[in-house]
């Protein structure tokens, strides 16, 4: 963004009444701030004291995340375990026999193929 020179701003303020009023109000605010500024200078150890009081961000963030996510994770784990136990077939031998029968049928179909596509 190009900076506008003071001369061009001054010439604009001469021709624009609204901007001139705004600049006058802005100047009044600046002078009020200068009059009421406390001019307090902190001692040399101020910055060090503030920094030592700040919490360690990585530790606090991890603690917050763990405290929020642990109950949700446990609830999800219990729900998934319940669903997994409900979906177990009553007899695994039926599944294995069915799989073996299908494999035997496929092997028989491949070996006994007479060239017919039926």
DRENDRENLUM-644011 format. One record per atom (N, C-alpha, C, O): residue number from 1; chain; x, y, z. Coordinates in Angstrom, 2 decimals. Example, Ala and Ser with C-alpha at 12.3 -4.5 7.8 and 13.67 -1.06 7.14 Angstrom:
BEGIN
<1,"A",<13.19,-5.69,7.80>>
<1,"A",<12.30,-4.50,7.80>>
<1,"A",<13.20,-3.30,7.80>>
<1,"A",<14.24,-3.32,8.46>>
<2,"A",<12.85,-2.25,7.08>>
<2,"A",<13.67,-1.06,7.14>>
<2,"A",<12.90,0.03,7.87>>
<2,"A",<13.41,1.14,8.04>>
***
This chain:
BEGIN
<1,"A",<0.84,-1.16,0.00>>
<1,"A",<0.00,0.00,0.00>>
<1,"A",<0.89,1.23,0.00>>
<1,"A",<1.82,1.34,0.81>>
<2,"A",<0.62,2.14,-0.89>>
<2,"A",<1.44,3.34,-1.02>>
<2,"A",<1.09,4.35,0.07>>
<2,"A",<-0.08,4.55,0.40>>
<3,"A",<2.13,4.98,0.64>>
<3,"A",<1.91,6.00,1.67>>
<3,"A",<1.60,7.32,1.00>>
<3,"A",<2.22,7.69,0.00>>
<4,"A",<0.65,8.02,1.56>>
<4,"A",<0.26,9.32,1.02>>
<4,"A",<1.07,10.39,1.72>>
<4,"A",<1.27,10.33,2.94>>
<5,"A",<1.54,11.36,0.97>>
<5,"A",<2.35,12.42,1.57>>
<5,"A",<1.47,13.37,2.38>>
<5,"A",<0.26,13.47,2.15>>
<6,"A",<2.10,14.05,3.35>>
<6,"A",<1.36,14.99,4.20>>
<6,"A",<0.76,16.12,3.38>>
<6,"A",<-0.31,16.63,3.71>>
<7,"A",<1.45,16.53,2.33>>
<7,"A",<0.95,17.63,1.48>>
<7,"A",<-0.34,17.23,0.79>>
<7,"A",<-1.28,18.03,0.73>>
<8,"A",<-0.41,16.01,0.26>>
<8,"A",<-1.63,15.58,-0.43>>
<8,"A",<-2.78,15.40,0.55>>
<8,"A",<-3.94,15.67,0.20>>
<9,"A",<-2.49,14.95,1.76>>
<9,"A",<-3.53,14.83,2.78>>
<9,"A",<-4.03,16.22,3.15>>
<9,"A",<-5.24,16.43,3.27>>
<10,"A",<-3.11,17.17,3.34>>
<10,"A",<-3.49,18.55,3.68>>
<10,"A",<-4.35,19.18,2.60>>
<10,"A",<-5.32,19.87,2.91>>
<11,"A",<-4.00,18.96,1.34>>
<11,"A",<-4.79,19.54,0.26>>
<11,"A",<-6.17,18.89,0.20>>
<11,"A",<-7.15,19.56,-0.13>>
<12,"A",<-6.26,17.60,0.51>>
<12,"A",<-7.56,16.93,0.53>>
<12,"A",<-8.43,17.48,1.66>>
<12,"A",<-9.63,17.70,1.48>>
<13,"A",<-7.82,17.69,2.84>>
<13,"A",<-8.57,18.20,3.98>>
<13,"A",<-9.10,19.61,3.73>>
<13,"A",<-10.14,19.98,4.26>>
<14,"A",<-8.40,20.40,2.92>>
<14,"A",<-8.87,21.75,2.59>>
<14,"A",<-10.13,21.70,1.74>>
<14,"A",<-10.98,22.58,1.84>>
<15,"A",<-10.26,20.68,0.90>>
<15,"A",<-11.41,20.59,-0.01>>
<15,"A",<-12.53,19.72,0.50>>
<15,"A",<-13.62,19.77,-0.05>>
<16,"A",<-12.31,18.92,1.53>>
<16,"A",<-13.33,17.97,2.01>>
<16,"A",<-13.69,18.32,3.45>>
<16,"A",<-12.88,18.14,4.36>>
<17,"A",<-14.89,18.81,3.66>>
<17,"A",<-15.32,19.24,5.00>>
<17,"A",<-15.47,18.05,5.95>>
<17,"A",<-15.14,18.16,7.13>>
<18,"A",<-15.97,16.92,5.45>>
<18,"A",<-16.18,15.75,6.32>>
<18,"A",<-14.84,15.21,6.82>>
<18,"A",<-14.71,14.88,8.00>>
<19,"A",<-13.87,15.13,5.95>>
<19,"A",<-12.55,14.63,6.36>>
<19,"A",<-11.86,15.63,7.29>>
<19,"A",<-11.14,15.23,8.20>>
<20,"A",<-12.10,16.92,7.07>>
<20,"A",<-11.51,17.95,7.93>>
<20,"A",<-12.09,17.84,9.35>>
<20,"A",<-11.35,17.96,10.33>>
<21,"A",<-13.40,17.60,9.46>>
<21,"A",<-14.01,17.41,10.78>>
<21,"A",<-13.45,16.16,11.47>>
<21,"A",<-13.17,16.17,12.66>>
<22,"A",<-13.30,15.08,10.68>>
<22,"A",<-12.76,13.85,11.24>>
<22,"A",<-11.33,14.07,11.73>>
<22,"A",<-10.98,13.61,12.82>>
<23,"A",<-10.51,14.77,10.96>>
<23,"A",<-9.12,15.04,11.35>>
<23,"A",<-9.09,15.90,12.60>>
<23,"A",<-8.22,15.73,13.46>>
<24,"A",<-10.03,16.84,12.72>>
<24,"A",<-10.09,17.69,13.91>>
<24,"A",<-10.45,16.86,15.15>>
<24,"A",<-9.86,17.04,16.22>>
<25,"A",<-11.42,15.97,15.01>>
<25,"A",<-11.79,15.09,16.13>>
<25,"A",<-10.64,14.15,16.50>>
<25,"A",<-10.40,13.88,17.67>>
<26,"A",<-9.95,13.66,15.49>>
<26,"A",<-8.81,12.77,15.73>>
<26,"A",<-7.70,13.51,16.46>>
<26,"A",<-7.08,12.97,17.37>>
<27,"A",<-7.46,14.76,16.07>>
<27,"A",<-6.45,15.56,16.76>>
<27,"A",<-6.84,15.82,18.21>>
<27,"A",<-5.99,15.80,19.09>>
<28,"A",<-8.14,16.06,18.46>>
<28,"A",<-8.62,16.24,19.84>>
<28,"A",<-8.41,14.99,20.68>>
<28,"A",<-8.03,15.08,21.84>>
<29,"A",<-8.65,13.82,20.09>>
<29,"A",<-8.44,12.56,20.81>>
<29,"A",<-6.96,12.36,21.12>>
<29,"A",<-6.61,11.89,22.20>>
<30,"A",<-6.10,12.72,20.18>>
<30,"A",<-4.65,12.60,20.41>>
<30,"A",<-4.19,13.50,21.55>>
<30,"A",<-3.41,13.09,22.40>>
<31,"A",<-4.68,14.73,21.55>>
<31,"A",<-4.27,15.65,22.62>>
<31,"A",<-4.81,15.19,23.97>>
<31,"A",<-4.12,15.34,24.98>>
<32,"A",<-6.03,14.64,24.02>>
<32,"A",<-6.58,14.13,25.28>>
<32,"A",<-5.73,12.98,25.80>>
<32,"A",<-5.43,12.91,26.99>>
<33,"A",<-5.33,12.06,24.90>>
<33,"A",<-4.50,10.94,25.32>>
<33,"A",<-3.14,11.40,25.83>>
<33,"A",<-2.63,10.85,26.80>>
<34,"A",<-2.57,12.39,25.20>>
<34,"A",<-1.27,12.90,25.66>>
<34,"A",<-1.38,13.53,27.04>>
<34,"A",<-0.47,13.38,27.86>>
<35,"A",<-2.49,14.23,27.30>>
<35,"A",<-2.67,14.88,28.61>>
<35,"A",<-2.91,13.88,29.73>>
<35,"A",<-2.45,14.09,30.85>>
<36,"A",<-3.61,12.81,29.43>>
<36,"A",<-4.00,11.85,30.47>>
<36,"A",<-3.11,10.61,30.54>>
<36,"A",<-3.37,9.69,31.31>>
<37,"A",<-2.08,10.59,29.75>>
<37,"A",<-1.16,9.45,29.77>>
<37,"A",<-0.38,9.47,31.08>>
<37,"A",<0.15,10.51,31.47>>
<38,"A",<-0.29,8.35,31.76>>
<38,"A",<0.32,8.29,33.09>>
<38,"A",<1.84,8.30,33.03>>
<38,"A",<2.49,8.61,34.03>>
<39,"A",<2.42,7.99,31.91>>
<39,"A",<3.87,7.93,31.73>>
<39,"A",<4.54,7.01,32.77>>
<39,"A",<5.52,7.38,33.41>>
<40,"A",<3.99,5.83,32.91>>
<40,"A",<4.53,4.85,33.84>>
<40,"A",<5.56,4.01,33.12>>
<40,"A",<5.31,3.50,32.03>>
<41,"A",<6.70,3.89,33.72>>
<41,"A",<7.77,3.06,33.16>>
<41,"A",<7.95,1.85,34.07>>
<41,"A",<8.25,2.02,35.26>>
<42,"A",<7.77,0.64,33.56>>
<42,"A",<7.95,-0.54,34.41>>
<42,"A",<9.43,-0.75,34.72>>
<42,"A",<10.31,-0.36,33.95>>
<43,"A",<9.68,-1.39,35.87>>
<43,"A",<11.08,-1.66,36.24>>
<43,"A",<11.64,-2.76,35.33>>
<43,"A",<10.90,-3.38,34.57>>
<44,"A",<12.91,-3.00,35.42>>
<44,"A",<13.59,-3.92,34.53>>
<44,"A",<13.13,-5.37,34.70>>
<44,"A",<13.16,-6.14,33.74>>
<45,"A",<12.70,-5.74,35.90>>
<45,"A",<12.32,-7.14,36.14>>
<45,"A",<10.85,-7.41,35.82>>
<45,"A",<10.40,-8.54,35.98>>
<46,"A",<10.09,-6.41,35.37>>
<46,"A",<8.66,-6.58,35.11>>
<46,"A",<8.41,-7.66,34.06>>
<46,"A",<7.60,-8.56,34.28>>
<47,"A",<9.09,-7.59,32.93>>
<47,"A",<8.89,-8.57,31.85>>
<47,"A",<9.23,-9.97,32.32>>
<47,"A",<8.53,-10.93,31.97>>
<48,"A",<10.28,-10.12,33.09>>
<48,"A",<10.66,-11.43,33.60>>
<48,"A",<9.60,-12.01,34.52>>
<48,"A",<9.31,-13.20,34.47>>
<49,"A",<9.03,-11.15,35.38>>
<49,"A",<7.98,-11.62,36.30>>
<49,"A",<6.73,-12.06,35.54>>
<49,"A",<6.09,-13.05,35.89>>
<50,"A",<6.39,-11.33,34.50>>
<50,"A",<5.20,-11.69,33.72>>
<50,"A",<5.43,-13.02,33.00>>
<50,"A",<4.54,-13.88,32.99>>
<51,"A",<6.59,-13.18,32.41>>
<51,"A",<6.87,-14.41,31.66>>
<51,"A",<6.90,-15.62,32.59>>
<51,"A",<6.42,-16.69,32.21>>
<52,"A",<7.43,-15.48,33.80>>
<52,"A",<7.47,-16.63,34.71>>
<52,"A",<6.08,-17.01,35.20>>
<52,"A",<5.87,-18.17,35.58>>
<53,"A",<5.14,-16.09,35.20>>
<53,"A",<3.77,-16.40,35.63>>
<53,"A",<2.94,-17.05,34.54>>
<53,"A",<1.88,-17.61,34.82>>
<54,"A",<3.40,-16.98,33.30>>
<54,"A",<2.64,-17.58,32.21>>
<54,"A",<2.72,-19.10,32.30>>
<54,"A",<3.80,-19.64,32.57>>
<55,"A",<1.60,-19.80,32.09>>
<55,"A",<1.64,-21.26,32.13>>
<55,"A",<2.34,-21.82,30.91>>
<55,"A",<2.39,-21.19,29.85>>
<56,"A",<2.87,-23.02,31.07>>
<56,"A",<3.50,-23.71,29.94>>
<56,"A",<2.38,-24.17,29.01>>
<56,"A",<1.57,-25.01,29.39>>
<57,"A",<2.34,-23.62,27.80>>
<57,"A",<1.22,-23.86,26.89>>
<57,"A",<1.11,-25.32,26.48>>
<57,"A",<0.00,-25.85,26.40>>
<58,"A",<2.21,-25.99,26.23>>
<58,"A",<2.13,-27.37,25.75>>
<58,"A",<1.60,-28.31,26.82>>
<58,"A",<0.81,-29.20,26.52>>
<59,"A",<2.00,-28.12,28.07>>
<59,"A",<1.53,-28.98,29.15>>
<59,"A",<0.05,-28.75,29.41>>
<59,"A",<-0.71,-29.70,29.57>>
<60,"A",<-0.37,-27.49,29.45>>
<60,"A",<-1.76,-27.21,29.71>>
<60,"A",<-2.66,-27.68,28.58>>
<60,"A",<-3.75,-28.20,28.83>>
<61,"A",<-2.22,-27.52,27.35>>
<61,"A",<-3.03,-27.95,26.21>>
<61,"A",<-3.18,-29.47,26.22>>
<61,"A",<-4.27,-29.98,25.94>>
<62,"A",<-2.13,-30.18,26.52>>
<62,"A",<-2.20,-31.64,26.58>>
<62,"A",<-3.10,-32.08,27.71>>
<62,"A",<-3.89,-33.00,27.54>>
<63,"A",<-2.98,-31.44,28.86>>
<63,"A",<-3.83,-31.80,29.99>>
<63,"A",<-5.29,-31.54,29.69>>
<63,"A",<-6.14,-32.36,30.03>>
<64,"A",<-5.60,-30.41,29.04>>
<64,"A",<-6.97,-30.09,28.70>>
<64,"A",<-7.52,-31.11,27.71>>
<64,"A",<-8.63,-31.60,27.87>>
<65,"A",<-6.74,-31.42,26.70>>
<65,"A",<-7.19,-32.37,25.68>>
<65,"A",<-7.41,-33.76,26.29>>
<65,"A",<-8.39,-34.43,25.98>>
<66,"A",<-6.50,-34.17,27.15>>
<66,"A",<-6.64,-35.49,27.76>>
<66,"A",<-7.88,-35.55,28.65>>
<66,"A",<-8.60,-36.55,28.65>>
<67,"A",<-8.13,-34.50,29.40>>
<67,"A",<-9.28,-34.50,30.29>>
<67,"A",<-10.60,-34.46,29.50>>
<67,"A",<-11.61,-34.99,29.97>>
<68,"A",<-10.59,-33.86,28.34>>
<68,"A",<-11.82,-33.79,27.54>>
<68,"A",<-12.00,-35.05,26.69>>
<68,"A",<-13.12,-35.51,26.50>>
<69,"A",<-10.92,-35.60,26.19>>
<69,"A",<-11.02,-36.72,25.26>>
<69,"A",<-11.05,-38.08,25.93>>
<69,"A",<-11.56,-39.04,25.34>>
<70,"A",<-10.52,-38.20,27.13>>
<70,"A",<-10.47,-39.50,27.79>>
<70,"A",<-11.86,-40.08,28.03>>
<70,"A",<-12.06,-41.25,27.69>>
<71,"A",<-12.81,-39.37,28.58>>
<71,"A",<-14.15,-39.96,28.76>>
<71,"A",<-14.81,-40.33,27.44>>
<71,"A",<-15.45,-41.37,27.34>>
<72,"A",<-14.66,-39.49,26.43>>
<72,"A",<-15.26,-39.80,25.13>>
<72,"A",<-14.60,-41.03,24.51>>
<72,"A",<-15.29,-41.85,23.90>>
<73,"A",<-13.29,-41.15,24.66>>
<73,"A",<-12.59,-42.31,24.12>>
<73,"A",<-13.02,-43.59,24.82>>
<73,"A",<-13.23,-44.62,24.17>>
<74,"A",<-13.15,-43.53,26.14>>
<74,"A",<-13.59,-44.72,26.88>>
<74,"A",<-15.02,-45.11,26.50>>
<74,"A",<-15.31,-46.29,26.36>>
<75,"A",<-15.90,-44.13,26.35>>
<75,"A",<-17.28,-44.43,25.96>>
<75,"A",<-17.33,-45.07,24.58>>
<75,"A",<-18.09,-46.01,24.35>>
<76,"A",<-16.52,-44.57,23.66>>
<76,"A",<-16.46,-45.14,22.32>>
<76,"A",<-15.91,-46.56,22.36>>
<76,"A",<-16.40,-47.44,21.66>>
<77,"A",<-14.90,-46.78,23.18>>
<77,"A",<-14.32,-48.12,23.31>>
<77,"A",<-15.34,-49.12,23.85>>
<77,"A",<-15.44,-50.24,23.36>>
<78,"A",<-16.11,-48.72,24.86>>
<78,"A",<-17.12,-49.60,25.43>>
<78,"A",<-18.21,-49.90,24.40>>
<78,"A",<-18.64,-51.04,24.27>>
<79,"A",<-18.65,-48.88,23.65>>
<79,"A",<-19.68,-49.09,22.63>>
<79,"A",<-19.19,-50.03,21.54>>
<79,"A",<-19.93,-50.91,21.11>>
<80,"A",<-17.94,-49.84,21.08>>
<80,"A",<-17.41,-50.72,20.04>>
<80,"A",<-17.23,-52.16,20.54>>
<80,"A",<-17.48,-53.11,19.80>>
<81,"A",<-16.81,-52.31,21.79>>
<81,"A",<-16.67,-53.65,22.36>>
<81,"A",<-18.03,-54.33,22.45>>
<81,"A",<-18.16,-55.52,22.15>>
<82,"A",<-19.04,-53.59,22.86>>
<82,"A",<-20.40,-54.15,22.94>>
<82,"A",<-20.88,-54.59,21.57>>
<82,"A",<-21.43,-55.68,21.42>>
<83,"A",<-20.68,-53.74,20.56>>
<83,"A",<-21.10,-54.09,19.20>>
<83,"A",<-20.33,-55.29,18.66>>
<83,"A",<-20.88,-56.14,17.97>>
<84,"A",<-19.05,-55.35,18.98>>
<84,"A",<-18.24,-56.47,18.51>>
<84,"A",<-18.69,-57.78,19.14>>
<84,"A",<-18.73,-58.82,18.48>>
<85,"A",<-19.04,-57.74,20.42>>
<85,"A",<-19.50,-58.95,21.09>>
<85,"A",<-20.88,-59.37,20.61>>
<85,"A",<-21.19,-60.56,20.59>>
<86,"A",<-21.70,-58.44,20.23>>
<86,"A",<-23.04,-58.76,19.73>>
<86,"A",<-23.01,-59.35,18.33>>
<86,"A",<-23.91,-60.11,17.96>>
<87,"A",<-22.00,-59.03,17.55>>
<87,"A",<-21.96,-59.49,16.17>>
<87,"A",<-21.20,-60.80,15.98>>
<87,"A",<-21.08,-61.28,14.85>>
<88,"A",<-20.69,-61.40,17.05>>
<88,"A",<-19.97,-62.67,16.95>>
<88,"A",<-20.98,-63.77,16.66>>
<88,"A",<-21.96,-63.89,17.40>>
<89,"A",<-20.77,-64.59,15.62>>
<89,"A",<-21.71,-65.69,15.34>>
<89,"A",<-21.70,-66.71,16.47>>
<89,"A",<-20.71,-66.86,17.19>>
<90,"A",<-22.81,-67.40,16.62>>
<90,"A",<-22.93,-68.35,17.72>>
<90,"A",<-22.01,-69.56,17.53>>
<90,"A",<-21.55,-70.14,18.51>>
<91,"A",<-21.74,-69.92,16.29>>
<91,"A",<-20.88,-71.06,16.04>>
<91,"A",<-19.91,-70.71,14.92>>
<91,"A",<-20.33,-70.41,13.80>>
<92,"A",<-18.63,-70.76,15.21>>
<92,"A",<-17.63,-70.44,14.20>>
<92,"A",<-17.42,-71.61,13.24>>
<92,"A",<-16.93,-71.41,12.13>>
<93,"A",<-17.79,-72.82,13.64>>
<93,"A",<-17.60,-73.96,12.75>>
<93,"A",<-18.51,-73.87,11.54>>
<93,"A",<-18.14,-74.33,10.46>>
<94,"A",<-19.69,-73.29,11.69>>
<94,"A",<-20.60,-73.13,10.56>>
<94,"A",<-19.97,-72.22,9.52>>
<94,"A",<-20.06,-72.49,8.32>>
<95,"A",<-19.34,-71.15,9.96>>
<95,"A",<-18.71,-70.22,9.04>>
<95,"A",<-17.54,-70.88,8.33>>
<95,"A",<-17.38,-70.72,7.13>>
<96,"A",<-16.73,-71.63,9.07>>
<96,"A",<-15.58,-72.31,8.47>>
<96,"A",<-16.04,-73.36,7.50>>
<96,"A",<-15.48,-73.48,6.41>>
<97,"A",<-17.07,-74.16,7.86>>
<97,"A",<-17.57,-75.20,6.96>>
<97,"A",<-18.14,-74.58,5.70>>
<97,"A",<-17.92,-75.10,4.61>>
<98,"A",<-18.86,-73.51,5.83>>
<98,"A",<-19.42,-72.85,4.66>>
<98,"A",<-18.31,-72.34,3.75>>
<98,"A",<-18.41,-72.44,2.53>>
<99,"A",<-17.27,-71.79,4.35>>
<99,"A",<-16.14,-71.29,3.57>>
<99,"A",<-15.43,-72.45,2.87>>
<99,"A",<-15.05,-72.33,1.71>>
<100,"A",<-15.24,-73.55,3.58>>
<100,"A",<-14.58,-74.72,2.97>>
<100,"A",<-15.45,-75.31,1.86>>
<100,"A",<-14.93,-75.71,0.82>>
<101,"A",<-16.77,-75.36,2.08>>
<101,"A",<-17.67,-75.88,1.04>>
<101,"A",<-17.61,-75.00,-0.21>>
<101,"A",<-17.59,-75.52,-1.33>>
<102,"A",<-17.59,-73.72,-0.03>>
<102,"A",<-17.52,-72.81,-1.16>>
<102,"A",<-16.20,-72.98,-1.90>>
<102,"A",<-16.17,-72.93,-3.13>>
<103,"A",<-15.12,-73.17,-1.16>>
<103,"A",<-13.82,-73.37,-1.80>>
<103,"A",<-13.82,-74.69,-2.57>>
<103,"A",<-13.29,-74.75,-3.68>>
<104,"A",<-14.41,-75.74,-2.00>>
<104,"A",<-14.47,-77.02,-2.70>>
<104,"A",<-15.33,-76.92,-3.96>>
<104,"A",<-14.97,-77.47,-5.00>>
<105,"A",<-16.45,-76.22,-3.88>>
<105,"A",<-17.30,-76.05,-5.04>>
<105,"A",<-16.58,-75.28,-6.15>>
<105,"A",<-16.69,-75.61,-7.32>>
<106,"A",<-15.85,-74.27,-5.77>>
<106,"A",<-15.11,-73.49,-6.75>>
<106,"A",<-14.03,-74.35,-7.40>>
<106,"A",<-13.86,-74.32,-8.62>>
<107,"A",<-13.30,-75.10,-6.60>>
<107,"A",<-12.25,-75.97,-7.13>>
<107,"A",<-12.83,-77.03,-8.05>>
<107,"A",<-12.27,-77.33,-9.10>>
<108,"A",<-13.96,-77.60,-7.66>>
<108,"A",<-14.61,-78.61,-8.50>>
<108,"A",<-15.07,-78.00,-9.81>>
<108,"A",<-14.91,-78.61,-10.87>>
<109,"A",<-15.62,-76.82,-9.76>>
<109,"A",<-16.09,-76.14,-10.97>>
<109,"A",<-14.92,-75.86,-11.91>>
<109,"A",<-15.06,-75.99,-13.13>>
<110,"A",<-13.76,-75.46,-11.34>>
<110,"A",<-12.60,-75.17,-12.16>>
<110,"A",<-12.03,-76.43,-12.78>>
<110,"A",<-11.70,-76.44,-13.97>>
<111,"A",<-11.91,-77.52,-11.99>>
<111,"A",<-11.29,-78.75,-12.49>>
<111,"A",<-12.20,-79.54,-13.42>>
<111,"A",<-11.72,-80.20,-14.34>>
<112,"A",<-13.51,-79.50,-13.19>>
<112,"A",<-14.44,-80.29,-14.00>>
<112,"A",<-15.01,-79.50,-15.17>>
<112,"A",<-15.98,-79.92,-15.78>>
<113,"A",<-14.42,-78.38,-15.47>>
<113,"A",<-14.94,-77.53,-16.55>>
<113,"A",<-14.71,-78.24,-17.89>>
<113,"A",<-13.58,-78.55,-18.25>>
<114,"A",<-15.82,-78.50,-18.61>>
<114,"A",<-15.75,-79.16,-19.90>>
<114,"A",<-15.67,-78.16,-21.06>>
<114,"A",<-15.76,-78.53,-22.22>>
<115,"A",<-15.51,-76.92,-20.72>>
<115,"A",<-15.52,-75.92,-21.76>>
<115,"A",<-16.90,-75.30,-21.93>>
<115,"A",<-17.07,-74.36,-22.71>>
<116,"A",<-17.90,-75.82,-21.20>>
<116,"A",<-19.24,-75.26,-21.27>>
<116,"A",<-19.28,-74.00,-20.41>>
<116,"A",<-18.67,-73.95,-19.34>>
<117,"A",<-20.00,-73.00,-20.89>>
<117,"A",<-20.13,-71.75,-20.14>>
<117,"A",<-21.39,-71.74,-19.31>>
<117,"A",<-21.78,-70.68,-18.82>>
<118,"A",<-22.06,-72.88,-19.14>>
<118,"A",<-23.31,-72.91,-18.40>>
<118,"A",<-23.12,-73.24,-16.96>>
<118,"A",<-24.09,-73.30,-16.20>>
***
